[in-house]
Amino acid sequence: MSLLRRYLPVILLAAVVVIVQILLSATKLDYFLTQLTMSAYYTLVTLGLCLLMGYAGQVSLGHAGFFAIGAYTTAVLSTAGAGLLRFAPWLSIPTAVVLTALVALVIGMPVLRLRGHYLAMATLAFGFIVSRVILGTSLFGQADGISDIPAIRLFAGLVISGKRTLRVQNYYIAWTLVTIGLFLAINLVGSRVGRALRAINGNEEAAAAMGVNVSRYKLAVFVTSAVYASVGGAFLAHYNGGIGPSEAGVMKSVRYVALVAAGGMGSPWGTVAVSALLTFLSLRGAFGLFDDAVFGALLVAIMLFAPNGLFGLLPGLRRGGPRRAGRPR
């Protein structure tokens, strides 16, 4: 029974994904699947950031940079790669993910020694660097970005592409990735690693005194969250057939932080639900010219009135948040 309760969010997510597709197709509104597919890839970023912020207690304002590294790496390798990569573009995605993990590892070792607003400023600076490099490098298309990114054939006839005929297929591919990501996140937070991260979030000194390797765990979850972002960026680049410098913008990182805060810092399923809904509305143009302002205001409002997220306002719905520090078992 406890096992069923543990994985209930994964089961519910899978059920909702299927139900939404059936309803949209039956009502001839299946064009919404395009934005829902894109929302899934952005949700991967927030899901990874939820692990970093909600459990390790580390604030990152540079995750749009990791998203962009994944997207631009696979874009460059798929459009201008040489040798084997030219003939096997599907290799560009794992290559992009590995490169992002290495960058996160290199960045994380010095940056994660900082705390509080110093850490936020350092990750913000990283985001600025990625954005400026993209805008100033001809290989990345500068302000024009990279277009004509080819579709990627996976297996069993599955293709990552934004073509209308492949709309349903890509919807399921994207949300399957999110479902897997949620499954892995739930497993992680329920494991010894998750208990160590909650101890670090509660009090780093106390956690270290109890034998928790604080630096190693913080770095591990930082790299993990960057990998989530990279996967989302790489798949979205091939789905859209292009990528632009706006994906590395600072406001994108602020938006991801706002979505995690709205979903609940320590609630992976809450983050998925809120991120999917608000991102879909944003992509549909529901907020118009005030799009960035809405997410900025949302972040301020959540911090002031609902620090546990929107679901934290409903008793019993928020689970898995930070707990008292202690030795992981």
N, C-alpha and C positions, 0 to 999 in steps of 0.2 A: 504493500500500500504506500509506504514511504517512497519507494522507487517510482511509482506512478505519479505521486505528487511532485517529485523532483523534476520529472521530465514532462509534466503536464503543459508547461508553456511551449515546449517544442511540438507536442502533439496538437495543441490548439493553433499554433502558427501554421502548421502544415494543413490543418483542416480549413482555416480561414483562407489560405492561398488558393486552395481548390475551389472553395465556395465562391470566392470573388470572381475567379475566372469563368466559372459556369454562369453566374448571374450576368456578368458583363457580356459574354457571348450570346446569351439567350435574349438580352435586351438590346442587342446591336450597339452596345457601347464599348466594344472591345478595343477601340482606339485609346481608351484609358490605360490599356495594358502597357503602352509605350512609356508613359510617365511612371507607372508602377514599377516597371523594370528598372528604370533609372533610379527610382527611389530605393530599390533594393541595394544597388551598388553603393549609394551614399550611406545607407543604413549600416553597411559593413564597417564603414569608418567610425561611426558613432558607437557601434557595438564594441570595437576594439578600444576606443577611448573610454568607454564605460569601465572596462577592466582597469585601466590606468588610473582614472580619476576616482572611481567609486571604491576601489579596493586597495590600491597602493597609495591613494591620496596624493597623486602627483598631477599637477595641472599642466596641460600642454596646449599652447596656442600655435603650434606649428604642424598639426596633423594634415593640413591641406598640402603641406610640402611633401609629406610621404605619399599622399594620394597622387600628387603630380609626378613624383619620381617614378612611381609604378606605371602611370599612364604614359608619360613621355618616353620612358625606356622601352616599353613594348612598341610604342609608335615608331621610334627611330629604328629599332631592330627589324620591324616589319616592313618599313618603307625604304630604308637605306642600308639594311644589313648586308653583310657579305658572307660568302661561303655557305655553310650549312644553314644558317639562319635565314638566308634568302629563299631557300627551298623548303624550309620547315618553319613557317612563321609561328606555329603554335608553341615553339620553344621560347618565344619572346616573353611570354607571360611568366613562366617559372624563373627565367633569367631576371626579369624585372623585380620579382618578389625577393629573390636572393640578394640582388643589389640593394634593394630598399632595406632589407634586414641588416646588411653590412653597414650601410650609412647610419641606421639607427643605433647600431652597436658602437660605432665610432663617436657619434654625437652623444649618445647616452652616457658613456663612461665619465666624461668631465661634467656634463650638464646636470646629471642626477645627483651630483654632490651638493647642488644648490637646493634651497627650500623656499616655499612660499612665493612671494612676488618675484624673487630673483630667478626662480626656475621658470615662472611664466614669461619673464622678460627674455630669458635665454632661448626658450623655444620659439618665442615670437621673433627673435632675431634670426633664428634658423629659417623660419618661414619667409622672412623678408629676403634672405640670401637666395633661397630656391627661386622665389618669384623674380628677383633681379637677374639671376643667371639665365632663366628661361627667356626673359624679355631681351637680354643682350646677346644671345647666342643664335647665330643663323641656323645651326643644326636643328634647333628646336622651333624654328619658324618665327622666332621673336613675337611680335604682337599678333601675327596672323595665325600662330599655332601650326599644327600639323594636320593636314587633311588627307583624304584617300587612304586611310588606314584599312588594310584588307580584313575581310571576315576571317575567322579562324574556325577550322573544322576540328571538332573534338573526337568523338567516337560515336558509333551507332547512328551516324547521319546527323548528329547534333552540330549546329553551326552558330557561332556568335556573330550575329548580324542584326542590323536594324531594319531589314526588309520586312515589308508588310506581311508577306506570306509566312514569315518565321516569327511573327509577333507572339503567338501563344507559346511556342517552343522556347523562345528567349525569356519570356516571363517566368516559366518554370525553372529554367537554368539559374536565373538570377536569385529567385527566392529559395531554391534548393541550397545555394551557397549561403544565404542568410540563415536558413534552418540549420545547416551544418555548423555555421559559426556560432549560433545560439547554443546548440548542443555541446560544442567544445567549451564555450564560455561557462555553461552551467557545470560541466564536469570539473573545470579548473577551479571555480570558486568553491566547489564542494570538496575539494581535495586538500591535501596537506599544504600545497602551494597557496590555495585560497585562504586557508587559516593563517598562514604566514603573512600574506598581504594584508589581511584585516588587522593583524597584530602591528604591522608597520604603520598602517593608517592610524591606529589608535595612539601609539607612542613609539617612535623609532628607538629611543634609548632603552625603553623597557623591553622591546622586542629583541634588541641586540643582547641585552643582559640575559634574556631567556634562551639565547643560543641561535637566534634567527640571523642568517647571513643577509643583512639588510641590503647591501649594495648589489648582491647577486640577484635577489628577488626583484628589486626595483628595475634593474637593467633588463631582466628577462621579460617582465610584463611590458616594459617600454618597447622592446623589440617586437613582442607579440602584437601589441596594438598597432605598430607601424606596418606589420605584415597584413593585418586586416585591412588597413587603409590602402596598401599597395594592391592587394587583390581587387578591391573595389575599383580603383583607378584603372588598372590594366584591363579589366573586363569591360568597363564603361567606354574606354577608348575604342575598343574594337566594335562594341555595340553601336556607338554613335558614328563610327567611321572618321572620327577626328577628335582633337583635343586642343583647347585654347589656354592661354596664360591665366585667365580668370579663375581656373580651378586651383591655382596656387595662391590666390589672393588671401590677405589677412582676414577679410570678412568671412571667407569660407571657414577658416579655423574657428572664428568666433561663433559661427553658426553651429558647428559641430559641438562646441562646448555648451551652447544654449540648449541643443537638443538632448544632450546627456543630462544636463541639469533638469530639464523639463520631464524627462522620463524617470528620473531618480538616479542619483549617483551610484547607488549600489544595486540597481535593478536592471539586469540585462534585458529581460522581457519587456519592462516598462520603456526602456530606451528604444527597443525595436518598434514597439507600438507607436510611440509619440513621433519618432523619427520618420517612420513610414508615412504617417498621416500628414505631418506638417511639410515634409519634403514634397509629397505628392501635390499638396495645395500650392506650394511655391512654384513647382514646375508647371502647374496648370495656370499660373498667373493670377491666383486668387488675391495676392497682396499687391499686385500692380507695381508701381514705382516705389512703393514703400517696403519692398521685400526685405532688404537688409535692415531697415529700421524696425521692422516687426520682430526679427530674430534678436536684435540688440535689446529692444524693450522687453522681450520675453525673458532674456537672461537676467536683466535687472529685476523684473517682477518676481521671478522664481527665487532669486537670492533673498529678496525682501520678505516675501509672503509664503513661499512654499519651498524651503530649502531641501526638503526630501523629495521634491518633484511633484508633478500633478497627481500621480497615483498615491503619493504619500498623504494627500488630503482625505483619502478614503481608508478608514481603519481596516487593517488586516490585508490590504492589497500589496503593500510594499514588503518584500522579503529579501533577505540576502544582503542587507546593508552592512556598514562597518560595525564591528562588534568590539567588545573589550579586548585589549591587547592580552596576549598570552602565548605560551609555547604551542606551536602547531604539533598535532599528534599524528 
